[in-house]
Every structure is written in structure tokens, then in C-alpha cells.
Amino acid sequence: MSFKHFALAAALSAIAVPTLAQDKPVLTVYTYDSFAAEWGPGPALKAGFEQTCGCTVNFSASEDAISTLRKVQLEGATSPADVVVGLDTATAPEARKTGLFATHDLTLPTLAINWADAEFVPFDYGYFAFVYNKETTPNPPKSFEELIALPPSFKIVLQDPRSSTPGLGNVIWIRTAYGDRAPEIWQGLKPHILTLSRGWSEAYGLFLDGQADMVLSYTTSPSYHAIAEQDGKYAYAAFTEGYVPQVEVAGVLKTAKQPELARQFLAYLVTPEAQAIIPTTNWMYPVLDIADTLPAEFGTPPANVLTLDETVLDTSLKAWVDEALAALQ
Amino acid sequence: MPRSSSLPPRPLRLIAGAALALSIAGLVVLVLCSILRAATGAAASSVDIWRLVVMTSTQAALTTVLSLIVGIALAWALNRLRFPGRDLIVGLFASAIVTPGLIIAFGLLAVWGRAGWVNEASLALTGQPLELPIFGLGGILFAHVILDASFAARILLARLDAIPEARLKMGQGLGLSAVQRFTVIDWPMLGPTLPGLGAIIFLLAFTSFPIVLLLGGGPANQTLEVAIYAAVRLDFDLAGAVQLALVQIAICSAIIVATAAFAPISAATGPSRPTRWHDAGWVRSLQWTILGVGVVGFALPLLAILADGIGPGIVDLAQRPSFWRALFTSLALGAGSAALTLLLALTIGMARAATASRLARTAIGAPAYAYLAVPAVVLSLGAFLLVRDMGLLPEFAAPVVVLVANALLSLPFALATLAPPLEAIATSRGRLIRSLGLRGWSQFRDVEWPLLSRDAGVVVALSFCFSLGDLGVIALFGTEDFTTLPLAMYRALGAYRSNDAAAIAALMLLLTIAAFTLLPRLFRRSNDAAS
């Protein structure tokens, strides 16, 4: 295909889409890239919702969840988005403060997690955890303090909290578990930290390549290898401090052109049908108890969960990040 | 030599070049202004700017010096030695810079890292692991030098290969020693290219991001670019981000202007045949050693990428329509961006060559480099806002934005390749062109293009491959159907599919090597046929 043809095709599709839009209402969903990707939950959720809604679902994917929030912030009242899917525990407080999100006004079914929120509907969740290879690390540490006590040759890969969600999650985890002792923990971790990568992908890649013994990821990561690759050698290290959750949520924008469809989509996300799609495409736990359809490899989510205070999170997160980076200097 | 008297007057070239330079500068200003307009609230950055500036500058300066030294040594060795597979080695070297930095970093670790080839070999031979300091400043420099020195070697080799045969014959006849040959014949060709090349390498290292975080080993090693990224995303402090971006642009501009001021005019080029002039025995041994170390250092990480990616994963990939869509999009963008880059570089290069004023040359050339100094996250944000301000739908403007962005990204590299020979032609043949009364077009067709086509081939290959490897600008555009190879690779990497990612990385590298081996040859041939 020559570039001319390519440009022509692009121009034609620009004309073609608005005409399609006249037939059916279009629901515009902002989300992160791997959600909308061909192997992500996006395509199946779109197909499922379109069967009943009489509409067309249009995903508009940005690099990651924080980018989608920045995008609607920049667009403000002129945003074409109806729904934002993929904000999480760390970004939701900030999203709420922007005043861009409307109440969902839905009565949610009984969920597997504690949830009461006027604006955001959860659609999956997970816990940050250190993933290791059972063959090369037969005795993983059982807490941050045990990890610190190991020889410095035991390496972990983390993500930079300024650019990555799990990186930020780890800052919250250590602070929630250890309070004012957090800088001490970070200093103890320092000799073990191979690097702070830009994103989860790079860190996980380093770990899979054998460059480090553990990587900060999710309790559900071993399930991916067990299910998609039939490889059972990965596990997450059970930490006695407890875990901090990452709940992924969706919200309707006040400026939505299709507010009704948007709310229907949110309601659809917590139906058993949609919840059955999410675990093996987004590799997170479903928020509905769908034990009969959830593959056994997901196991039971950890029970000792640390509680986060949203107001504290909102006011202190930035200071926590600075504190962690200062301790690692 | 009074240049001005010998230069034919070319007002159209000057106007076109100046207009283009102004447009690029204008674009940078527009990008920053559109972000400032969207900013609410004043800059509230808590970053220690000076510490960051010192840290970033030190790293960038070290990278630049090391890359230039290694680049000169490699170009020197490659220029003298002839062996089967030389073109492939040259292509391999050139492909490093256009391969996404992340791929190179992973290739580096596959060779030198904890589970890398070297360590495995050491374990097998001695039972002891080698504790290589691959993380930290050393690792950052190593990866940067792999990217930049091999690129420098490719550009400098093109200069050395363009030394006219007559001059070589004369040097050989005079019985110059290897050292004299380098200082008298080679250096006048290399010297004028070094400032522009050095400026590019400095800018690349100064604005480096994923490599710095991946190999930096922690926040002790970082760049301004990381702080700017954090200001935009974590703090949403747009005014602060623009402030930091301006600091970065100011420092980089100072470097660009300073190097432009030092740049002497290049020596003339001419058609060249493979040299039959061999250096003395021990010098040749040195050349082979340099080449050997270069191949081990630079080619091994690239080979590791190929070894990792070429396997059953490729078959799986080839069955997916999305992969073919991404491939076609990437190839189309690459071709378009290569053509645009060549046009832009010729316009600016010819304008620079048409004036004797150093100030005018700097003013026309500097904006092309300034684009490299704009942080990627600022660029993508600004592009997104600009497109919206123009009333366009971002997802449909995406192909055009990527095309222009890719062309602007490779423009400094193209200019570093084309500007020195263009100036050399104007200096050495200006009087002849004047006396023949050639018009601008005939000057280009009959004098400049035949002498430039070798370099033009390098420029086309370079920008084609840059476009293959880059997708920094449209992070916010929401383009579900517009996928290129690097985007497909990052997608796969972000969804546990590291085998897919490795296969795409290997394919991109193969495409790049093929482009660098074939495209310059194609241009050389079309030129040979024409003359």
C-alpha cells in the first residue's frame, strides 16, 4: 500500500464514521491501551454490550489509565467521551476532585469487595505483590523485613512511582503497612533494588529474563502463566504485612452525550456475563463472586487486606513518593 | 578563502530554508503555548532543577565524548578494511540508533546481564558469576554508546568513503604514514561533521528516558525528561512541565549554537572507488582489533535480540491480521517520512550552503535541532492540544501527526549527514557554477545531486527506520485502529506477551538492517546509471 493510498484510506474512514453514527448512537469509552487491545477485555465486552444496547461502542485508548484521566481533564466540557474505564484506587480520588464525573445512580449487585461509591463502579481488582520463580527461589521472603535481611545479591525490580501504577502502589503499600517507618524500609530495600523501571512491562520483562529474583506485580500474575502458558513455576510471595488492593473502576462523565447508555454500560460491567470475560483477558479478579466460571488457577484472593483512607491518600500521596525517592537517593 | 565571492546567489534557496526554519521554530512555540493555555494554576514543581541539570549534563557529555571517540575509531577501521559481509556490518551498526532504546537495553542485558551470555559462559567455565556493573551510570553510558557510537561510525564512514580518489592517490604517492594520512586526509573530512553529530548525540543522551530508568538502578540516576514526565502525569502541573521543558530547550540550544559556531566548512567530496591503499601491518592489526571489539560490543546485543525473537512466535504473529496492518502502516509511514525528511533536509541544507554568514547558517539550522530538545511527553501533549484547537478529531489526524513528527525527529540526523557535503560543494565548486551561469535547478541536478546521492541514500534509510521505530507522539490520540510495529510491540509487552514482543522487536531490527543495507545501494546505483 502506498502512502497515498494509506492517506486516502484514512481520509475516507474519517468520512465514513460520522455516517455510521447516524444509524445508531455511539458510546465513546476512554480506556487504557491493553484494555482495548485485541487480547484484552475490550472486544468481547463491546460485542456483548452491543447485543442489547442498540448502539455502537467506540473505544478510544490512551497509553495507560492516568493518560485517560489527563485527556478528559484537558478536554474538559468538550470531551467526546461518555465513559472512562480503568481509573484505579490511586487515581480515583484525583478524578473525583476534578468534578468531571457524574454519579452513577446504580444499585450495584452484591460485590466480592467492600464498595460504596457514588461516582465510580468497580469492574475488577487485584493486589500488588512480589512475583518470583519457584524453581530459582525456593524460599521467598515473607515480608519486607525478611526481604531486607537477605544478602544484597537477592535482587528485585520495582517501577518508578512517578511513571507507573504498580510503582505508586508499592509506595502506598509500604506506607500503609509501616507508617512513619516507611523511609527506613525503603533504605533497607535500596541494595536489593536492581532498578526502578518506567513501567510495569519493562520490570516484568527484566524479571522474566532472569535479571532479578522478584518483581513487583500482582497476585494474579502467576495465574496468567498457569492459564495462558500452562506454566506453573511462578508464584507470588505471601507477605505477612497484608496487601493493598488496586480496584479498577469506571465512571460516567457529566458531559456525556449518551448518559443513559453510559450508565447501562457501567451496569453491564458488573453483570456475570461481563465479569466472566474480565479475569482471563485483563488478568485481575472479578468483582462479582463467579466462583463457578472463574478458572481454578486464580486461587483465592489473599485475606489480609490493608485498608486505605482515601482522604489521607489524596493529601499525602505526593509526599510519600518524594519520601521514597529521597530514601533511595 | 573568501567564500562569499565564490558563492552563486541563490535567494530562493535562502527564502525557502528560512521559511522552513521559522515554521519549525514556530511549531515548537505553538506546542508550548497550547500547553500553557491549558494549564490551570501556577508552576508548583518541587524538583531540584540544578541537581538534575548537572546530573543530566554530565551523563550527556560523557556519552557524547565516548560515542565520538568510538565512532571515529570504528569508521576509520571500516574505511580501511575490505572483507565479505562488510556491508552487513555497516548496516548492523547503523540500525542501532533507530531501534527503540528499550530493545537495545534488553539486548544489552541478554549479553552482559545477570542471566546473560557472558555471565552464563563465566559460570560454565569458572563456576563463578561475573558481577558486571551493568546497572547504574555505567549501564546508561554503555547503552547510549551502543546506540550513538555506531550511528556516528556510520555517518563518519560515509564521509571517509567520499574522499576523492585523486586525493588518496596523491597521499599514497607522497608516502604518508598512517598517522599523517589520518590527520592530513581523513581529519578534514571528519572534523566538520563532528560538531553537528556531537550536538545530536548530546541531545539524545540529554533527553533519554526509558534507558535511563531501565538501567539507571534507581533515582540516583535520572534526567530532566523524567521530571518533566512526572510533572505532566503525576502532578498534572502543566505550567511546571513547560518551565522544565524551557530549561531543557535552553541548555540544548546553547549546545547547538555553540557547536554550530565551532563547525568548520567541510572538505570537498567526490566520487570514490574502494581504496587500494592499505596501511602498514601493525596499523591493520589495530584496525581489525577495533572492528572485532566493535562487533562484539555492538553486534552481540543486536544478535541477542534476533536470537530471542526469531522462533515459532513469528509464525504465530504472521497469522494475525493486526500484525500485517501494523506492518503496512509502519512501512507506509516510513516511506512517507523518509521522503519528507529528505525534502526538508535538502531545503535547509541548501539554504545554509547558500550563505557565507555564520550567523545566518546557525539561525537556519538551529530550529531543526531544537525539536530534539523538546521533551517527548510535552510534544505528545502539545500535538494533541494543537490538533484539537484546529478542530480536528485526534484519531483521524494521527497519521499526519506521526508522519510530520517522525520527519522532524530524523531531520537533525539528515541535516548532519547532508549539510557538510552541501557546504563543501558550494565552497569548492561555487566559482565554477557561477562561471557556467548555472541556474539553481541545474546546479542541483547536475552538480549537487550526483555528489550527494550516496548521502541521500543514508538519509532515506535513516528516516525510514526512525519512523519504523518511533511512536512517541500519539500516546493521547486514542487510535484503536492505527497501529504501528513499535506500538504493537509495547502492547504485547504490556500484556504478558513477551514472546510476541520479542518477535516484533526482531522483525523491526531485520527490517532496519535490510533498509540500511539496501537503500543506500539503491541510491548509489541510480546515480551510477545517471552519470
Interface residues (C-beta under 8 A of the other chain):
Chain A: M1 S2 F3 H5 F6 A7 A10 A11 S13 A14 Y30 D33 S34 A36 A37 E38 W39 G40 F59 S60 A61 S62 E63 I66 S67 R70 K71 Q73 L74 E75 T78 K155 D160 P161 R162 S163 L168 K190 I193 L194 T195 L196 S197 R198 G199 W200 S201 E202 Y204 G205 L206 L208 D209 G210 Q211 A212 S221 Y224 H225 A228 W283 K318 V321 D322 L325 L328 Q329
Chain B: A38 S46 L102 F106 L109 A110 G113 R114 A115 F135 F209 P210 L213 L214 L215 G216 G217 G218 P219 A220 V226 Y229 A230 V232 R233 L234 D235 F236 R320 S322 F328 T329 L331 A332 L333 A335 G336 L381 F384 L385 R388 L393 E395 F396 P399 V400 A475 L476 G478 T479 E480 D481 Y490 R491 L493 G494 A495 Y496 R497 S498 A501
